Structures are given as structure tokens and as C-alpha cells.
Amino acid sequence: MDGREMRLRRLLGQGRAVIIAIDHGMFDGPIAGMKNLPETAERINPDVDGVLLAPGMLRHCAGVFAGYRRPLAIVRLNWNTVYCFHWNYRRAVSVDGYDVQSALREGMDIALVSLTLHTGDEEQDARNVENFARLVQDCHALGIPVLGEYFPTGRLDMSPDALQEDVTIGCRIVSELGADCIKTFSTRDFRRVTESCPAPVFGLGAEKLPEQIDALRLAQSEIAAGAQGVVFGRNAIQVPDPHAFQAALCDVVRRGVDPESAAAAYALDGKQAPARA
């Protein structure tokens, strides 16, 4: 078994993966709950399987990866204008943010490489595929698995049917280009996405939901549709007690606990759970 396979097996070692994303500053700058990223990292539950962050933050958040049962360090390698909503970029241009060997020296366990297509510019789509494919090959040459991310251009303006079609096609392309697992948006028929990819698919949390129970229900629905895990950022960090929410999230994703029971067990509504007999 090579290093790439070992890392993949460890990510999914508990059946399904729970990944916490704190890489938002790479595109948004400091946001609520992530203004001081080392402090944010300290609030991550060590029972999660992975933490997604930017390459420059690995050294600042090293503590979360120092324990005996530590999460895997998942590092985002390319930078894409599609995430910079505050600047209203429209072309979805992808470039290298960090090279693979440098990220490996910093402590990367798994690489995240993103792909955006359907930009409205065929040449830009081709360049984005070229960037994605090269980074995947570079990672695999060094025994590093790749979490491929498919992010639709103009997602917020899409109808549910258009989003479904775009994500279904895009995730299959990411899989065909060599991704070992895939991170993407939940769709109205998410099972169609998960069943069309041989690689494990992880559903993401996307925008902050009004209540913590809503986020747990989203995770439950993604798993029920065939996802092999979830990648939650704002919904797992911008909460009163991130450690408790992430414990509840692990119960829902890995052990099939229903969201209401998980929320009650960790007092996510502010009420103490009743003592067990």
C-alpha cells in the first residue's frame, strides 16, 4: 500500500469523513469566526477527519495537527477568481496558489485542487482543466491524494435544474481527470451526482444556515443521497460552540444519529440534554 492509498484510507477510516474548512481567508480575507485563524483552529474538534486550509496557514495552525489522533491537513493548492464574490469577478480564472512540493514540506497530507468550468469562455475552461490536471499529476507523482473540488460558475444565479446538470457533469469530469475524492454542492437530486462518480463524493455546507439543526439536517440528507462525507466551514465554525457542533456532526455523518438527537446530546439549542439512566 503506497502513501496515497494510506492517506485515503485514513480519511475514510471511520466509514465516512467529516472535514472542517477554514480556508475562506484565501479569498474573503478575515470573516466572522475566522479573523484569528490560530484561535479558530484551537476550537476544532480533534475527532474530525480533516481540516481544509490555505498553504500559508499550516504553520500558524500547527497545533490542530499535533495530537496523537490528529485530523489530516488538507491544503488548497490553486486560487480561483470564482470565489471572490465581493469583487464581482466573472471569468473564473484558476492559477497555482502553491506548488505541491512546498505544501508537502509544510505538512500537507492531502491536496485540494479546484476546477471551475462553463465560464462562458472555451479557452478559459481549457486552461482551468490544464491547471487542474497538472496539479493532480504532480500530487500523484509524490504519493499525495487529491480532493477535487467542482465549483459551478454563477451558482447563485442558477435554477435547481441548471445546477443539477452542471454539478453532475462537472463532478464526473473531475473524477475522469484523476481526483481521488470530490467536494461539491448538494443538488436537488444529489444521488445522481454520487452514483455517477467512481470516486467518493463529499457534500459541502455552503452558505451559513439559520439554525445549527438545519446544518445537521443538510449533512444527513447528503449522506442519505450517497455522499461519503461532508465538508463544512461556516456552518461548523460560526456557531456558539464549534467543538460541540462538530461532535454532533460526526455523530450524524458517521454513526447515523438523527439531527434532533445529536443536537440534544450536545445542547446545541442551549438546553442541557437530560441525563442518561
BELJO-V73565 format. One record per run of one state. SS is the DSSP state (H for helix, E for strand, L for the rest). FROM is the first residue (numbers start at 1). TO is the last residue. Records with the same first field share a line. If there is no record, write none. Layout:
SS->FROM-TO, FROM-TO
//
This chain:
L->1-2, 12-16, 22-24, 29-36, 43-49, 58-61, 66-71, 77-77, 84-84, 88-93, 97-99, 107-109, 116-121, 142-145, 151-154, 158-159, 177-180, 185-189, 196-199, 205-211, 225-228, 233-233, 238-241, 256-258, 266-277
H->3-11, 25-28, 37-42, 55-57, 62-65, 81-83, 85-87, 100-106, 122-141, 155-157, 160-176, 190-195, 212-224, 234-237, 242-255, 259-265
E->17-21, 50-54, 72-76, 78-80, 94-96, 110-115, 146-150, 181-184, 200-204, 229-232
//
